[in-house]
Each structure stands twice: as C-alpha cells, then as structure tokens.
Amino acid sequence: MTVEKSESRRLDQIPKAYEPQAVEQRLYRWWEENGYFKPRENPQDPGRKPFVISMPPPNVTGALHLGHAITATLEDIMIRYHRMLGDPTLWVPGEDHAGIATQAVVERQVAREGTDRHTMGRERFVERVWEWVRQYKHRIQDQHRRLGASCDWDRERFTLDDGLSSAVREVFVRLYEEGLIYRGERIINWCPKDTSSISDLEVEVEKTPGALYYVRYPLEPLPGERETRYITVATTRPETILGDTGVAVNPDDERYRDLVGRYAILPLMNRRIPIVADEAVDKDFGTGAVKMTPAHDPTDFEIGNRHHLERIQVIGFDAKMTDAAGDFAGMDRFEAREAIVEALRKNELLVKSEPYEIPLGHCSRCGTVIEPLISMQWWVKMTPLATGALGALKYGQLKIVPERFNKTYIDWLENIRDWNISRQLWWGHRIPAWYCQGCGEIIVAREDPTTCPHCGNARLERDPDVLDTWFSSWLWPFSTLGWPDDTADLRRFYPTSVLETGYDILFFWVARMVMSGIHFLGVVPFHTIYLHGLVRDEQGRKMSKSLGNVIDPIEVMDEYGTDALRFTLATSSTPGNDMKLATARIVGNRNFANKIWNASRFVIGQTEAFGGGIPALEAVQPKSLADRWIVSRAQHLTTEVSRLMDEYQFGEAGRQIYDFIWSEYCDWYLEIAKIQLRDEAQTQRTALILRAALDRALRLLHPFMPFVTEEVWQHLYADIAEADRPASALIVAPWPQTTAAASRQHDEQAEADMALIQEIVTAIRNARNEADVEAKRHIKVILAGGGKTTLLRQQSALIEQLARTEPPRIERKFSAKPEQAMSLVAGGVEVYLPLAGMLDLAKEAERIDGEIVKAQAAVERSQKVLENPNFVARAKPEIVQRERDALAAAEDTLARLQARRQELTS
C-alpha cells in the first residue's frame, strides 16, 4: 500500500483528524487482498512451529454482541502478535449451524406466512432453513471484519459443511462401534414448546418465587397398630406426587431409621410405595424425607435405579397430565398443581406451605419452563473419555488461564454424566442410525444402508432425530482442518495453540474438545485454554434488554471507531474476570487514537526535511538525557510487553503501551524534541529518535489498535523505498526483539535522572496552576540541588523551557530559606518560587483574607451546632457525624489559608 505523495511529500496530504470510517474498511480490504491473513512460512526456518487458533463458531443466527467482540479482540491480539513474531499464523473462522436456535427462527418466519414445518414436510422445511442460512450467514462474517479480525477467510468452515458432516458421522460410528454411544431411557431436559430435548447449556436456571408444600403420607399399618402414623415430605412440585413410587430418607437420620423398609400410602392415588434409605438425601432439606418421582427428577431417577423403584410418567411431552394422573388427566401441569394442593387440603394431608425460592430451569430459546422427563435418546458414555482430559491437565499437557479454573474443570470431569446427544429437531446432523422393520436391529453406518446386514430386509427406517449442536462443535479444532482425511492442513496446523472463549462454556464445549482431540488424534487439541469473563455495564450489571443497558458494538464502532472499542475491551479485562464497560473509557480511547494521529502528524511534519530514513531503535545513538531516557523507556517497554503477551496479560500490556505513548512519548518527549530540533547540533539525531521511537510504539500497539497504527505507519514510511522498508505493511512487520544491542540501551541512570527532572517540572507546573499564573508568564525559580546540583545545571534549559521559568538559579544549598517564596520538595531537591514573580502580593493577600473570614465563619457555625447538647443527643448519629466532618474540613481549610497568608508576609 502506498500513500499518495508528490515529489516532496507535504504534511497537508495527511488528514488533520483521524477518521476511522475513512480508514478501517479500506485497510481491511487491502490486508485481505494482499494475503496477510494467511499463514506465511519462513524459508529460513521451515520447521518453525505454527500458531493456530480455531475461532469459537458463533451461531449463524447471531448478530454481533459484546461477547463476540471481546472474543474476536483477544484472539486477534494473539494472532497479530504471533504473526509479527514470524510464526506461521493461522486463525480459522467459521459459524455454527445452531440447531434449535436456527430452526426456531425459521419456524417463526414460516408461521407468519400461515404455515408450519409439519405442513411443509421435513425436506421442504430443511431447504427453507438452508435458504435462510445462505442469506444471513455473511452477516456475522462482515461484523467480524468490522472488528478487524485477521482470520483466513479462505479456510472458513460451517458446522454443516460436507467436510464437517463427514467428521461428525465418522465420530458417531466409531464411538458406537467402541460401545461409547448407546440408545437408552434416561431423564432429559424437555422443552414442551420446542418439542425437543435440550442440553444443560440451553437451560437457564432462574430463582423463582414459589412455595414449599409439606404433605403427610399415611403409613401402611403394621400388625397391631391401631392409630394411623404418617411420614411428612416437603416438595416444591405437588403435581408430581401422582407419579411417586417411593419415599427416601438418609440412612444416618435417626428420625426415620425405624421406618426404612416400611410402606406408605400415596395420597390421592392410594398406591403402596416403599420407604428407602439413600445417602443422596439431604437430611436438612424440609423434613429430611423426600418423595421419589423417578420419571420426573434426575436425582430421583438415580435413586430409583438403585432401589428398583417403578417409573410412572404423570406429565406428558405436551406438559399436560397423562392418563396415569387419574382424575387430573388432561390438565396443564401448573393447573394440576393448584388442583392437587386443594385436594390434599380437603383430605387433611397438607400440613402447611411456606414461601420458597425455587431454582427453576427455563429453555434459553423460548423461556418455557423445562420438564425433566424420561425419554429414549442417544447417549455418549463420558467417563472413559474424561480420563484423558483429566490426565492432560494433571501432567502439564494443558494449561488453563487463569489457573483457578483448574478446580472447576477437574470437579466437572470427575463427576461427569453421560451426554444426551439426540435432539427432536429437523435442522442439524441427522443421526446415522436405521431401524430394520424386519428383525428390529439397529444399523449404524458410515454410508446409507439399502438393506439390513443382519436379515437382508430392505425395509429400513432412519432415526428422525438430529445430533446436539455441540456434537459437531466438540470436533471443531480438527474437523476444520480436514479430519478424518489426512490433509496437509491437519498435518501442519494440528494441534492448535490456544482456545480462547468465555468461562461459561468451559464444560459444555472446551472440556469436550479436549476429550475428542485426545480420543481421536491422541493429543490435546490446544496447549492453552484462555478464559475471559462476561462484559457487564459500568454498574456491574448483566446487560439485558429489560434493563435497557445493552451496548451494540456496531453502534460503538460507528461512533468511536473500532480501535477504541477493541482497546477498551482489552484493557478493561483480566483473564477469567467479568469486566465493567463504561462509555467514558471508550471515549477516552477514541481520544487516544486521536492523540497518536496528531503526534504522528507532528513527527512526520517536523522530521521529513532531515532525511535519514527510519532506523531501528537499536541503531540510534542517543546523546542528550531526554534521548537516552526515551530510548531506554522504549526498550524497557518492549521487554515488559513481550513478557506480558507471552503470559496472556493483554490488559496490562495494553495499559503499559498506553502510558508510554500518551505520557512519556507525547506529553514529555515530543515537547523536549521541539526544543532539541531548534538546536542544529541535535536536529538530525532527534529526528531519527522521534521516528524510531514512534515506529517501536506503533509495532507494540498494533495488535490492540490495528487500524490507526497501520494507517500512521504507512504515512511514516511513505517516502521510503519498498526495498528499504522492514515490511510492506505493519501487520507483517517484525515484532521488536530484546537483543544484546537493545539491552545495552537500557539506561537506568538516564531514567532516574529524567524522573527527577519530570518531578521538578511537574511540581512547578502544579504550583503555577494553583496560583493561577498566566501561561505565557515566565517565573523565577530557585533550586537547592544538593547531590543533584550538577545534573540540574546540565538540564537547566530543559527545566526553563518545560516549566516556563526564567533561567533557574541553582545552588547546592542555601543557608537560609529565600523570603516570600513558595517552597516545594521534588525528589529531594528544594524548589523555591518567589511569589513576587508569580502574582500581585497585595491582591493575593486581600483575596486570602476574604477566604479566611469565610472559613472562620464556617468553623464557628459548626462549633456552635456541636456545642448544643440537644443536637448531639437527639439528631441521628449519621447527621452528627456529618457535622463533625464538616467542622474538621473547615478547620483544615482555615489552617491552610493561614499558612498561605503567612508565606506572603515571611
């Protein structure tokens, strides 16, 4: 890319203001067209290990939200950093077919047209979904482009692509052949509205106000018992009482030890049910005795299996009571709850009810309360797969950032349950299983069978269900590289390097990918898991439409620029922690982009006449204190940022780059450079250092703010021949290395000396501001330098120019403090500012006298109030304390004013 230029490039060819809208999309197209997003092999280092990230595939239905934005930002920071390091760098993008979410969107669409999927039929409906996907799939891609995501779009994948479908089928068949996939009845999460089982991830648990009902179950009398005895249970779901097939207590609970082995009579149904002892029962919940409904609760299902309890389904897949519910059959489940409670009350079996907060599961797609139901489904045995995933972390093949999530990962894998992988949907990977109508055999095959291999019958019926969306996602790191085929990409880029995602899907996706990678390829799919937190509003609240606090990233980028959003997300976050996003920070980082632009225009405009190109920072030869200081600070920054990047501390790396550019380079060195450029002996060296330091800052900042840095870098190198450039573009420019030459430029003495000068100048500037001295006025300054006297005399011109003083009077020490002078101490140096040179002493004395009168009045008022015994005795304690605080503040103000008045007369 070349910036337009004439024979002698003029500064007015660089726009005065940075306009992201005029830069971002143009630069992105240029990067992509030039192939910069593709992995670049180094002929001098052909065996160099690649750096690879598989983008977590966003749902094809989705619009860009802040979760996508922080994911794309952090991954792009890593990708751009490693690309500049010279690693063959690959970022594989893609989208997820998002089974239930996509089907729901299209179902709503066809419903508006007056039809539904059942009327359309499976084939027509699925084709309609494909039409929708083809129309909207590019939206999420374009939004990632807006974010500056430098991924290889030629390698983009979709979870329903032919290649990925082949991988899914191979995995299903192989696991079935290994006995790790089976079909069986278990409790599932059922959404009555979507008429499908859903994964645990798709269940949102909300604490909902409800009631805890205490119901007494009559005991079957023993021989000789004359009075009816009862066992009281507590439940939040009285509608499931009709399906109870037992009562359970903890074996260590003394209250019920004599009842274990006896039978109770089920209220309203008069069914005889056993009382069993099981360690899973919480003695402290309710009465310590719990009803067992194995057909409608996962814990009850497990306990029921251990004690051979019957399963009776009283709530159907339509969320209505079944025929097994007797008189309540046909009722809605919540309608039945009220009717059953009333019937229990009439039969004097309801002991009491009390308010209770229920953790209620809802379908994340439609908000319907899910129903735990027993269903014939396909399952994966997870315990054998979890062993390898646990070992990978234990033996150091896998690292989680931050490390505290190790325990969460281990706990989940050690208590893992079998995975329900079948969904009652039409959109997704169809389960490759057929049922022979002749002999009843199940055929699972890589190719569609035409006849039953067991009996030869041609009447085969395919399983109507599709696979859980996560079943394709857990293969993502290697299926996107061509597996199960032995492709060049698979051989070169697997295993990948880092998996970056939100901590909320550590179990449902990340851990499963580790299992599949180890099981099918014998190696972990990535060596590092980097987890980011949720993006919350500036008050720490979760963003939601109901609160009206949702921030649209596209709107933010339109208003403030992509770099401002990216830098805010990167520097506001730390690994694994939620972050608060404040608009003020985005505005501040927009201003940072503008600061970089303006500083760069100054450097280019002021140095183009001196020639000399743009040397590497290590090649410059700093002489002045300021030159030695800025070069040393740039080298220290390079070392520290490289360390932080390697340790995944991107936020701190960004903050340190910000401080260097804004404060050290712009606020200090540029101001000093203006002075040095007026000295012919220093102009050439200063110009080279200005350019070299700017080049270094742009390289370090590029992964965070790619657009403004690339645009500035191209202007900076506009007059330099292609052959003399370090690279054709900043995106592929070499990352600065800490070499021996760089280490020699670390100058601790220069940094310490410059820090002293800065402290002195800052103290003088602050004093000027407090005294309201006009900006153009040069004031007198007297310095008692002690051991720093020689340094201060060498840098006196710098102090004079930066602090706007007259030539400083510098002595080693003074026998007496200068009269009528403001005294300051900066880094051990005594600084005296004669007041006569700063202000009109008479007017200042008059002003301070007026302020003293006001302060004395405030003190007297507060003292009078606090001396009133009625006020102290009767006022609220916080009001009394407030008055005491006001008195203390007024006394402090009075003391400071009196000291200031004394300075004027001393």
Solvent accessible surface area in square Angstrom, and as a share of the most:
residue,aa,sasa,rsa
1,M,53,0.24
2,T,99,0.58
3,V,17,0.10
4,E,151,0.67
5,K,95,0.40
6,S,51,0.33
7,E,188,0.84
8,S,84,0.54
9,R,14,0.05
10,R,128,0.47
11,L,60,0.30
12,D,102,0.53
13,Q,50,0.22
14,I,4,0.02
15,P,72,0.46
16,K,163,0.69
17,A,54,0.42
18,Y,14,0.06
19,E,93,0.42
20,P,16,0.10
21,Q,109,0.49
22,A,65,0.50
23,V,8,0.05
24,E,10,0.04
25,Q,101,0.45
26,R,87,0.32
27,L,0,0.00
28,Y,8,0.03
29,R,133,0.48
30,W,35,0.12
31,W,0,0.00
32,E,58,0.26
33,E,138,0.62
34,N,74,0.38
35,G,23,0.22
36,Y,12,0.04
37,F,6,0.02
38,K,75,0.32
39,P,24,0.15
40,R,113,0.41
41,E,89,0.40
42,N,52,0.27
43,P,112,0.70
44,Q,159,0.71
45,D,53,0.27
46,P,100,0.63
47,G,67,0.64
48,R,77,0.28
49,K,144,0.61
50,P,19,0.12
51,F,12,0.05
52,V,1,0.00
53,I,0,0.00
54,S,3,0.02
55,M,5,0.02
56,P,21,0.13
57,P,17,0.11
58,P,11,0.07
59,N,48,0.24
60,V,1,0.00
61,T,24,0.14
62,G,18,0.17
63,A,54,0.42
64,L,9,0.05
65,H,100,0.44
66,L,10,0.05
67,G,29,0.28
68,H,27,0.12
69,A,0,0.00
70,I,1,0.01
71,T,21,0.12
72,A,2,0.02
73,T,1,0.00
74,L,1,0.01
75,E,0,0.00
76,D,0,0.00
77,I,0,0.00
78,M,3,0.01
79,I,0,0.00
80,R,0,0.00
81,Y,6,0.02
82,H,36,0.16
83,R,15,0.05
84,M,5,0.02
85,L,42,0.21
86,G,32,0.31
87,D,21,0.11
88,P,1,0.00
89,T,2,0.01
90,L,0,0.00
91,W,1,0.00
92,V,1,0.01
93,P,0,0.00
94,G,1,0.01
95,E,3,0.01
96,D,8,0.04
97,H,1,0.01
98,A,4,0.03
99,G,3,0.03
100,I,8,0.04
101,A,10,0.08
102,T,0,0.00
103,Q,2,0.01
104,A,15,0.12
105,V,37,0.21
106,V,0,0.00
107,E,55,0.25
108,R,132,0.48
109,Q,45,0.20
110,V,1,0.01
111,A,60,0.47
112,R,183,0.67
113,E,100,0.45
114,G,72,0.70
115,T,42,0.25
116,D,63,0.33
117,R,14,0.05
118,H,128,0.57
119,T,103,0.60
120,M,18,0.08
121,G,27,0.26
122,R,52,0.19
123,E,150,0.67
124,R,156,0.57
125,F,0,0.00
126,V,36,0.21
127,E,82,0.37
128,R,53,0.19
129,V,0,0.00
130,W,70,0.25
131,E,89,0.40
132,W,19,0.07
133,V,1,0.01
134,R,131,0.48
135,Q,128,0.57
136,Y,67,0.26
137,K,41,0.17
138,H,108,0.48
139,R,87,0.32
140,I,2,0.01
141,Q,6,0.03
142,D,74,0.38
143,Q,26,0.12
144,H,8,0.04
145,R,64,0.23
146,R,50,0.18
147,L,1,0.01
148,G,0,0.00
149,A,1,0.00
150,S,0,0.00
151,C,0,0.00
152,D,3,0.01
153,W,26,0.09
154,D,113,0.58
155,R,52,0.19
156,E,42,0.19
157,R,65,0.24
158,F,2,0.01
159,T,0,0.00
160,L,22,0.11
161,D,43,0.22
162,D,130,0.67
163,G,43,0.41
164,L,3,0.02
165,S,35,0.22
166,S,55,0.36
167,A,0,0.00
168,V,5,0.03
169,R,52,0.19
170,E,24,0.11
171,V,0,0.00
172,F,0,0.00
173,V,1,0.01
174,R,74,0.27
175,L,0,0.00
176,Y,70,0.27
177,E,110,0.49
178,E,84,0.37
179,G,36,0.35
180,L,21,0.10
181,I,4,0.02
182,Y,55,0.21
183,R,97,0.36
184,G,14,0.14
185,E,86,0.38
186,R,59,0.22
187,I,25,0.12
188,I,7,0.04
189,N,31,0.16
190,W,16,0.06
191,C,0,0.00
192,P,20,0.13
193,K,141,0.60
194,D,26,0.13
195,T,60,0.35
196,S,0,0.00
197,S,0,0.00
198,I,3,0.02
199,S,8,0.05
200,D,95,0.49
201,L,49,0.25
202,E,16,0.07
203,V,26,0.15
204,E,92,0.41
205,V,98,0.56
206,E,88,0.39
207,K,156,0.66
208,T,40,0.23
209,P,120,0.75
210,G,29,0.27
211,A,23,0.18
212,L,5,0.03
213,Y,28,0.11
214,Y,23,0.09
215,V,0,0.00
216,R,72,0.26
217,Y,0,0.00
218,P,28,0.17
219,L,4,0.02
220,E,52,0.23
221,P,86,0.54
222,L,85,0.42
223,P,136,0.86
224,G,78,0.75
225,E,52,0.23
226,R,238,0.87
227,E,146,0.65
228,T,80,0.46
229,R,103,0.38
230,Y,82,0.31
231,I,2,0.01
232,T,35,0.21
233,V,0,0.00
234,A,4,0.03
235,T,11,0.06
236,T,24,0.14
237,R,56,0.20
238,P,0,0.00
239,E,0,0.00
240,T,6,0.03
241,I,0,0.00
242,L,0,0.00
243,G,0,0.00
244,D,0,0.00
245,T,7,0.04
246,G,0,0.00
247,V,0,0.00
248,A,0,0.00
249,V,1,0.00
250,N,17,0.09
251,P,49,0.31
252,D,92,0.47
253,D,7,0.04
254,E,127,0.57
255,R,134,0.49
256,Y,25,0.09
257,R,128,0.47
258,D,93,0.48
259,L,8,0.04
260,V,59,0.34
261,G,56,0.54
262,R,23,0.08
263,Y,68,0.26
264,A,0,0.00
265,I,45,0.23
266,L,0,0.00
267,P,5,0.03
268,L,49,0.24
269,M,52,0.23
270,N,125,0.64
271,R,57,0.21
272,R,132,0.48
273,I,3,0.01
274,P,35,0.22
275,I,2,0.01
276,V,18,0.11
277,A,29,0.22
278,D,11,0.06
279,E,143,0.64
280,A,54,0.42
281,V,8,0.05
282,D,84,0.43
283,K,84,0.36
284,D,132,0.68
285,F,62,0.26
286,G,33,0.32
287,T,24,0.14
288,G,0,0.00
289,A,0,0.00
290,V,27,0.16
291,K,16,0.07
292,M,3,0.01
293,T,3,0.02
294,P,2,0.01
295,A,1,0.01
296,H,4,0.02
297,D,50,0.26
298,P,49,0.31
299,T,65,0.38
300,D,16,0.08
301,F,6,0.02
302,E,54,0.24
303,I,2,0.01
304,G,2,0.02
305,N,62,0.32
306,R,129,0.47
307,H,58,0.26
308,H,167,0.75
309,L,18,0.09
310,E,109,0.49
311,R,98,0.36
312,I,27,0.14
313,Q,52,0.23
314,V,0,0.00
315,I,0,0.00
316,G,9,0.08
317,F,79,0.33
318,D,92,0.48
319,A,9,0.07
320,K,99,0.42
321,M,7,0.03
322,T,37,0.21
323,D,130,0.68
324,A,43,0.33
325,A,0,0.00
326,G,39,0.38
327,D,139,0.72
328,F,26,0.11
329,A,40,0.31
330,G,51,0.50
331,M,53,0.24
332,D,57,0.29
333,R,9,0.03
334,F,79,0.33
335,E,100,0.45
336,A,0,0.00
337,R,43,0.16
338,E,114,0.51
339,A,29,0.23
340,I,0,0.00
341,V,10,0.06
342,E,74,0.33
343,A,21,0.16
344,L,0,0.00
345,R,122,0.45
346,K,153,0.65
347,N,85,0.44
348,E,128,0.57
349,L,20,0.10
350,L,29,0.14
351,V,81,0.47
352,K,100,0.43
353,S,56,0.36
354,E,60,0.27
355,P,127,0.80
356,Y,77,0.29
357,E,103,0.46
358,I,22,0.11
359,P,86,0.54
360,L,42,0.21
361,G,13,0.13
362,H,27,0.12
363,C,2,0.01
364,S,42,0.27
365,R,96,0.35
366,C,44,0.26
367,G,43,0.42
368,T,30,0.18
369,V,29,0.17
370,I,20,0.10
371,E,0,0.00
372,P,24,0.15
373,L,0,0.00
374,I,17,0.09
375,S,13,0.09
376,M,86,0.39
377,Q,3,0.01
378,W,3,0.01
379,W,10,0.04
380,V,0,0.00
381,K,84,0.35
382,M,2,0.01
383,T,88,0.51
384,P,74,0.46
385,L,7,0.04
386,A,3,0.02
387,T,93,0.54
388,G,29,0.28
389,A,0,0.00
390,L,43,0.21
391,G,17,0.16
392,A,1,0.00
393,L,19,0.09
394,K,154,0.65
395,Y,161,0.61
396,G,62,0.60
397,Q,108,0.48
398,L,6,0.03
399,K,102,0.43
400,I,3,0.02
401,V,18,0.10
402,P,24,0.15
403,E,132,0.59
404,R,133,0.49
405,F,25,0.11
406,N,39,0.20
407,K,141,0.60
408,T,52,0.31
409,Y,1,0.00
410,I,58,0.29
411,D,58,0.30
412,W,59,0.21
413,L,4,0.02
414,E,111,0.50
415,N,113,0.58
416,I,22,0.11
417,R,147,0.54
418,D,39,0.20
419,W,12,0.04
420,N,18,0.09
421,I,0,0.00
422,S,0,0.00
423,R,7,0.02
424,Q,41,0.18
425,L,7,0.03
426,W,46,0.16
427,W,2,0.01
428,G,17,0.16
429,H,14,0.06
430,R,81,0.29
431,I,0,0.00
432,P,2,0.01
433,A,0,0.00
434,W,16,0.06
435,Y,39,0.15
436,C,3,0.02
437,Q,81,0.36
438,G,44,0.43
439,C,61,0.36
440,G,57,0.55
441,E,72,0.32
442,I,51,0.26
443,I,11,0.06
444,V,22,0.13
445,A,22,0.17
446,R,101,0.37
447,E,137,0.61
448,D,86,0.45
449,P,31,0.19
450,T,112,0.65
451,T,64,0.37
452,C,2,0.01
453,P,98,0.61
454,H,116,0.52
455,C,66,0.39
456,G,49,0.47
457,N,40,0.21
458,A,72,0.56
459,R,143,0.52
460,L,37,0.19
461,E,100,0.45
462,R,58,0.21
463,D,4,0.02
464,P,77,0.48
465,D,20,0.10
466,V,1,0.01
467,L,4,0.02
468,D,2,0.01
469,T,20,0.12
470,W,38,0.13
471,F,0,0.00
472,S,2,0.01
473,S,2,0.01
474,W,0,0.00
475,L,0,0.00
476,W,0,0.00
477,P,1,0.01
478,F,0,0.00
479,S,4,0.02
480,T,2,0.01
481,L,5,0.02
482,G,25,0.24
483,W,18,0.06
484,P,48,0.30
485,D,95,0.49
486,D,107,0.56
487,T,41,0.24
488,A,66,0.51
489,D,31,0.16
490,L,19,0.10
491,R,153,0.56
492,R,72,0.26
493,F,8,0.03
494,Y,21,0.08
495,P,60,0.38
496,T,5,0.03
497,S,4,0.03
498,V,1,0.00
499,L,1,0.01
500,E,0,0.00
501,T,5,0.03
502,G,10,0.09
503,Y,60,0.23
504,D,76,0.40
505,I,32,0.16
506,L,2,0.01
507,F,52,0.22
508,F,35,0.15
509,W,4,0.01
510,V,0,0.00
511,A,0,0.00
512,R,18,0.06
513,M,0,0.00
514,V,0,0.00
515,M,1,0.01
516,S,0,0.00
517,G,0,0.00
518,I,43,0.22
519,H,69,0.31
520,F,19,0.08
521,L,51,0.25
522,G,62,0.60
523,V,57,0.33
524,V,14,0.08
525,P,0,0.00
526,F,2,0.01
527,H,75,0.33
528,T,2,0.01
529,I,0,0.00
530,Y,4,0.02
531,L,0,0.00
532,H,11,0.05
533,G,4,0.04
534,L,57,0.28
535,V,19,0.11
536,R,59,0.21
537,D,9,0.05
538,E,102,0.46
539,Q,129,0.57
540,G,22,0.21
541,R,90,0.33
542,K,133,0.57
543,M,32,0.14
544,S,37,0.24
545,K,187,0.79
546,S,109,0.71
547,L,91,0.45
548,G,67,0.64
549,N,19,0.10
550,V,85,0.49
551,I,38,0.19
552,D,55,0.29
553,P,2,0.01
554,I,39,0.20
555,E,113,0.51
556,V,12,0.07
557,M,2,0.01
558,D,71,0.37
559,E,114,0.51
560,Y,30,0.11
561,G,2,0.02
562,T,0,0.00
563,D,3,0.02
564,A,1,0.01
565,L,0,0.00
566,R,1,0.00
567,F,3,0.01
568,T,0,0.00
569,L,0,0.00
570,A,1,0.01
571,T,4,0.02
572,S,23,0.15
573,S,7,0.05
574,T,57,0.33
575,P,13,0.08
576,G,3,0.03
577,N,63,0.32
578,D,53,0.27
579,M,5,0.02
580,K,122,0.52
581,L,2,0.01
582,A,17,0.13
583,T,60,0.35
584,A,77,0.60
585,R,102,0.37
586,I,1,0.01
587,V,42,0.24
588,G,27,0.26
589,N,11,0.05
590,R,76,0.28
591,N,62,0.32
592,F,0,0.00
593,A,4,0.03
594,N,48,0.25
595,K,49,0.21
596,I,3,0.02
597,W,5,0.02
598,N,83,0.42
599,A,9,0.07
600,S,3,0.02
601,R,38,0.14
602,F,45,0.19
603,V,0,0.00
604,I,7,0.04
605,G,22,0.21
606,Q,86,0.38
607,T,1,0.01
608,E,61,0.27
609,A,92,0.71
610,F,69,0.29
611,G,32,0.31
612,G,58,0.56
613,G,27,0.26
614,I,27,0.13
615,P,30,0.19
616,A,62,0.48
617,L,4,0.02
618,E,45,0.20
619,A,66,0.51
620,V,12,0.07
621,Q,127,0.57
622,P,32,0.20
623,K,129,0.55
624,S,30,0.19
625,L,9,0.05
626,A,2,0.02
627,D,2,0.01
628,R,74,0.27
629,W,7,0.02
630,I,0,0.00
631,V,1,0.00
632,S,0,0.00
633,R,61,0.22
634,A,0,0.00
635,Q,2,0.01
636,H,44,0.20
637,L,7,0.03
638,T,1,0.01
639,T,51,0.30
640,E,53,0.24
641,V,0,0.00
642,S,22,0.14
643,R,104,0.38
644,L,8,0.04
645,M,4,0.02
646,D,84,0.44
647,E,82,0.37
648,Y,24,0.09
649,Q,66,0.29
650,F,3,0.01
651,G,5,0.05
652,E,60,0.27
653,A,0,0.00
654,G,0,0.00
655,R,80,0.29
656,Q,48,0.21
657,I,0,0.00
658,Y,62,0.23
659,D,81,0.42
660,F,4,0.02
661,I,7,0.03
662,W,73,0.26
663,S,44,0.28
664,E,31,0.14
665,Y,2,0.01
666,C,9,0.05
667,D,54,0.28
668,W,25,0.09
669,Y,0,0.00
670,L,11,0.06
671,E,65,0.29
672,I,0,0.00
673,A,0,0.00
674,K,78,0.33
675,I,37,0.19
676,Q,11,0.05
677,L,22,0.11
678,R,162,0.59
679,D,58,0.30
680,E,161,0.72
681,A,86,0.67
682,Q,48,0.21
683,T,18,0.11
684,Q,79,0.35
685,R,73,0.27
686,T,0,0.00
687,A,0,0.00
688,L,38,0.19
689,I,0,0.00
690,L,0,0.00
691,R,20,0.07
692,A,1,0.01
693,A,0,0.00
694,L,7,0.03
695,D,10,0.05
696,R,15,0.05
697,A,1,0.01
698,L,1,0.00
699,R,30,0.11
700,L,0,0.00
701,L,0,0.00
702,H,0,0.00
703,P,0,0.00
704,F,0,0.00
705,M,0,0.00
706,P,0,0.00
707,F,1,0.00
708,V,0,0.00
709,T,0,0.00
710,E,0,0.00
711,E,11,0.05
712,V,3,0.01
713,W,0,0.00
714,Q,0,0.00
715,H,9,0.04
716,L,12,0.06
717,Y,4,0.02
718,A,4,0.03
719,D,77,0.40
720,I,35,0.18
721,A,60,0.47
722,E,102,0.46
723,A,100,0.78
724,D,107,0.55
725,R,23,0.08
726,P,57,0.36
727,A,19,0.15
728,S,37,0.24
729,A,0,0.00
730,L,0,0.00
731,I,0,0.00
732,V,24,0.14
733,A,0,0.00
734,P,67,0.42
735,W,6,0.02
736,P,12,0.07
737,Q,96,0.43
738,T,67,0.39
739,T,64,0.37
740,A,70,0.54
741,A,34,0.26
742,A,1,0.00
743,S,54,0.35
744,R,182,0.67
745,Q,26,0.12
746,H,53,0.24
747,D,34,0.18
748,E,114,0.51
749,Q,102,0.45
750,A,0,0.00
751,E,27,0.12
752,A,59,0.46
753,D,17,0.09
754,M,0,0.00
755,A,52,0.40
756,L,13,0.06
757,I,0,0.00
758,Q,29,0.13
759,E,83,0.37
760,I,0,0.00
761,V,0,0.00
762,T,57,0.33
763,A,20,0.16
764,I,0,0.00
765,R,82,0.30
766,N,77,0.39
767,A,5,0.04
768,R,15,0.05
769,N,113,0.58
770,E,144,0.64
771,A,14,0.11
772,D,127,0.66
773,V,16,0.09
774,E,102,0.46
775,A,77,0.59
776,K,174,0.74
777,R,87,0.32
778,H,87,0.39
779,I,1,0.00
780,K,106,0.45
781,V,4,0.02
782,I,17,0.09
783,L,0,0.00
784,A,8,0.06
785,G,4,0.04
786,G,28,0.27
787,G,75,0.72
788,K,83,0.35
789,T,3,0.01
790,T,84,0.49
791,L,22,0.11
792,L,0,0.00
793,R,129,0.47
794,Q,127,0.56
795,Q,30,0.13
796,S,28,0.18
797,A,62,0.48
798,L,17,0.08
799,I,0,0.00
800,E,40,0.18
801,Q,79,0.35
802,L,12,0.06
803,A,1,0.00
804,R,96,0.35
805,T,0,0.00
806,E,67,0.30
807,P,102,0.64
808,P,19,0.12
809,R,125,0.46
810,I,16,0.08
811,E,62,0.28
812,R,135,0.49
813,K,166,0.70
814,F,46,0.19
815,S,130,0.84
816,A,74,0.57
817,K,108,0.46
818,P,25,0.15
819,E,147,0.66
820,Q,66,0.29
821,A,3,0.02
822,M,18,0.08
823,S,49,0.31
824,L,41,0.20
825,V,111,0.64
826,A,1,0.01
827,G,46,0.44
828,G,65,0.63
829,V,1,0.01
830,E,74,0.33
831,V,0,0.00
832,Y,16,0.06
833,L,0,0.00
834,P,23,0.14
835,L,0,0.00
836,A,69,0.53
837,G,21,0.20
838,M,2,0.01
839,L,21,0.11
840,D,78,0.40
841,L,43,0.22
842,A,75,0.58
843,K,144,0.61
844,E,19,0.09
845,A,16,0.12
846,E,128,0.58
847,R,128,0.47
848,I,0,0.00
849,D,59,0.31
850,G,34,0.33
851,E,62,0.28
852,I,22,0.11
853,V,96,0.55
854,K,136,0.58
855,A,8,0.06
856,Q,73,0.32
857,A,57,0.44
858,A,42,0.33
859,V,14,0.08
860,E,111,0.50
861,R,131,0.48
862,S,3,0.02
863,Q,68,0.30
864,K,154,0.65
865,V,40,0.23
866,L,33,0.16
867,E,133,0.60
868,N,67,0.34
869,P,100,0.63
870,N,82,0.42
871,F,45,0.19
872,V,60,0.34
873,A,87,0.67
874,R,197,0.72
875,A,28,0.21
876,K,127,0.54
877,P,107,0.67
878,E,98,0.44
879,I,68,0.34
880,V,7,0.04
881,Q,89,0.39
882,R,153,0.56
883,E,26,0.11
884,R,115,0.42
885,D,79,0.41
886,A,43,0.33
887,L,29,0.15
888,A,58,0.45
889,A,61,0.47
890,A,14,0.11
891,E,75,0.34
892,D,76,0.39
893,T,50,0.29
894,L,26,0.13
895,A,57,0.44
896,R,146,0.53
897,L,29,0.14
898,Q,83,0.37
899,A,59,0.45
900,R,49,0.18
901,R,63,0.23
902,Q,114,0.50
903,E,47,0.21
904,L,6,0.03
905,T,87,0.51
906,S,63,0.41
